[in-house]
Amino acid sequence: MSKQPVIFCDLGNMEYQQAWDLQEQLLARNVRVKSQKWHGPEQSVPPIGRRPTEAADISTAAGDIPAIAGNAIREDDMLADTVHHLLFVEHPPVYTLGKSGKIEHVLISDEERLKNNMAFFRINRGGDITFHGPGQLVAYPIFDLEKFYTDIGKYLRNLEEVIIRTLSDYGIVAGRSPGETGVWLDPGQRGRERKICAIGIRSSRWITMHGLAFNVNTNLDYFNNIVPCGIPDKQVTSLARELSREVEMDEVKTVVKKYFSEVFDVELIEEQL
C-alpha cells in the first residue's frame, strides 16, 4: 500500500504573522473541502475573518481563501480532497500566548520588548506562552487526522516521538514528562528537568495547525522573559547546549523530516507554496 503524500515546504526565515496566515489558508481550504463533501457544493459556508489576530474559531465554518505571496489557492481545488502539508520555518524573535495562557507569564514589558524588536501574538493554539526565534526549528503540520486516526492525544505523542527519535540520532536520550506536553531531558530527575521542544496545536474538523518548536541553536536568554509554557521552576535547553556545539540547521531538518516520514508513515513531497 502506498504511503499518504504530504506536501513539504521549507519557508526559510519568515515573519510569524505571514506564516500564521499561510497556515490559516491551508487549514481553511481543507475544512471547506470537508464542508462540501458533507453538505454538497450548493451549501453556503459562512465566511470567517481574514485576520488571525482575531483568533476566529472555524471549528464549524470556513471561508474564502485569499492569496499569499502572489499565489492563490484555486477555487477548483476545493472540489478535490484534503491535502496534508508540513511547513518548516524559522521566525524572527516572537512570543506567542495560547488560548489558555496567562498574561502574567510574560515577564517583559511591552516597552522593553518593542525596544528589542521582539513581537508578541495572542494565538489560537492550546498551551501557554512560548518563544520562537532564530536557531529554532518550527514545524507546522496541517494534517487531516481523519486519514490517520481521530485521537489528538496520539497525535501529540507522535509529534513528540519525531523529536525523541531525532535527539537519539545525536546521542541524547529524551522523553516525556507526565501531564506536560513536549519533549524533555531528564524528566524524572527533580531539578534537572529541561524542555527542548514545545508543542501546541489547534484542530478544526480534525485538520491540524501550529505544531512544534525544537530548540536547535536557539539563544535561550529569550526564555528569561517568560515562564516557558507556564511551567515554573523547570529549565529550557537546546541541542547546541546539550552537545556543547552548534549544529547545522539543514542537517537537523533532514533528520526531522526522516522521522516525520517514519512516525506518520507518509511520503514527503517537496513543493513551493
N, C-alpha and C positions, 0 to 999 in steps of 0.2 A: 504494500500500500504506500502510495506517495505521501510525502510529508506536506503539511499545510505550508503555503508560502506566506512569508512576512516581508513586506517592503521595508528595507532598511535604508536609512538616510543619516549620514553624519552631517549635522548642521554647523559644525565648527564652533566658532565663538558667536553667540547670538544674545541680544538683549532678552531679558526674561519675558517682557510683555509680548514680543514678537513670537517667541516660542510657544507661549501660552495661547496666543491667537491661533497658531497653526494647530495645536492640539485640539482646541475647541472646534475648529473646522472639520478635522478628520473624525472626531467623535460625532459631531452633528450629522455628517454625511452618513455614517454608519447607522445612527439612530433613525435617520429618515428612511434608509433602506428598510429597516425593520418595520417602521410605521406603514410603509407602502405595502409590505408583504402581509401585514396584519389587517389593514383596513382597505387596501386597494388604492390604485393611483388617483381615484376621484375623491378620496377622503382628504379634506383640507387639514393641514397641520399648522397650528398657530405658531407664529414666529417667536423667537426669543431675542433678547437684547444682544447687540453686537459686542458690547464691551465686557470682557471677562472680569473687569474690576467690579462689576455688579454682581458677580458670583451667582449668575442665574442657574436655577436648578432645572435641568432639562431631562429629568427622570421620566417625564411623560410627554415631552414635546420636543420638536426640533424645528429649526427654521432655515431661512435662506443662507446659503453658503457663500461668503464673499471671497474675493481673490486675495492671494497673498504673494508678495514678491513677484507680481506680474503674471502669476499662474493661476488660472481658475480651475476649480473642480467642476467638470462639465455636468449639466443637468441630466444628460442621458446616462451618466454614470450611476445616477440614483436608481435606475431600473435594474442594476446588476445585483451584486451580492456585497455583504460586508467585507471589508478588507483589513487585514492586520497590518499595523505599522510598528516599527521600532525606530525611535529617534535617539541619537546620541548628540550631546551638546555640552559646551562649557559656557557659563554665564559670567558676565561682569559681576562684581560683588553685590549681592542682594539678600535680604532677609525675607522669608515668607512665613506667614502665620496662617495655620489651618483653621478650619471652621470651629473646632473645639479648643483652639489655642487661647491662652490668656495673655493679654497685652502686657501684664506685669512681668512676663518672662522676657520682654525686650528691655535690656538694661542700659541701652544707649539712648541719649536724647535725639530728637529729630534734628536739632541744630548741628550736633556733632556728626550725626550720620550723613547729613547733606554736605557738610564741610568736607567729609572724606569720600564723597561720591559713592555712597552706598545706598542702594534703592531699598524700598520696602513695599510689600504687597500683602494684603489680606486675600487669601485664595480659597478655592472651593474643594480642596482635598481634605482628607482626615489628618489628624495629628496636630502638633503644636508648632512652635517656632523652629525654624532651621535656617541654615546659611547655605548659599550657593556662590561659587566663585571660581576664579582661575585655578587650574590644577585639580579640579574636582570633575569626575565623570558623572554626568547626569544622564539617565536613561529613561525615556518616556515610551512605554509600550501602549499603543492603542490597539488592544486585543478585544475580539468578540469572544468572551468566555463561554458563551453557549456552544462554541465549536471545540472547546476544551472540556470544561466542567463548570457547573454553576455553584462554585464554592469559593467565596472571597478569601477565607482563611487559607485554603490550599494555594490560592494564587499568591498570597503574601509569602507563604513559606517557600514557594518556588522562586520568587524574586530573591529571597534571602539565599536560597540554595545556589543560585547563579554566582553570587559573590563569595559564598563559602568555598565553592569549588575553585573560583579564581584565586582566592588567597592561598589555597592549598598548593597551587602551582608555584607560588612564591615561598613555600615552606612555612606558611603561617596557618596555625590551627585556629579556626574561628567557629563560632556557634551562635546560639540564640539565648536570649535572656527571658525567662518565663514571665509572661504578661507584658513584654515590651517588644514592639516590632523593630526590626532592623538586624544588623549583623554586628556581633560583639566579640571582643577578645577577652579571655579570662572572665566570662560572665558569672562564674560561680565563686570567684575569689573576691571577697569583700574588700573594697578599697583599690582593687586593681582593674575593675570593670572599665572597659573603654569601647566606645562605639566607633566603628569605622565606616559604616554605611547606614544612612537613614532612609526610611521608606514611608511614603504617604501617597495614597491613591484616591481617585474618585471613580465611581462606576455608575453608568446610566444605561438601563436596559441591558446590563451585562457587558457594556462597552467600557473599557477602562481608559483612564488617562492619568497624568502625573506618573510617579514611579519611584525610582531610587536615586540616591546621591552618594557616590562612592568617593571617599577622600583618598586621592592618589598622591598628589604633590601639594595638597591644599595648605595655605597659610592658616594654621589653626588658631592664630591670635584673634581672628574674626569671631570665633566662638566665645571669646571672653565677654562679648557684648550682649549675649543672650543666655538663657537657661536652655541649652540644646534639647529640643524635643520635649521641653517641660520637665526634664528629669534632673533634679539637683543632685549634687554630690557624686556624679559619675563623669568620667573623662571622655574626651573625644580624641581620636587618633587618626593617623593616615598611613597609607602604605609606605610612604617615604620615611616617616618617623620609625616605623617598625623595622624597616630594612637599613636604616641609617644611610640612606642614599636616595636620590631622586630616581624616578622610573620613567622611561619613555612612555608618554601617553598613548601613542599609536600601538605600542606593544601591548599595553593593558587593554585597549579597545579590542584587539584581536582575540585576546583570551576571553574577555567578557562575551563577545559575540559567539565564540565557540560554545560557551556554556549556556547562553540563551538558546542556541540551537539544540543543544543536548537535553537540557532540562525540560523545555517545552516541546521537544520533538518537532521542530519546524525547520524550514529551509529559508535562510535569509537571502533576499534578492535585492541587490543594491540599485537604488534609483534616486534621482534628484527630484525633489518636490517643487 
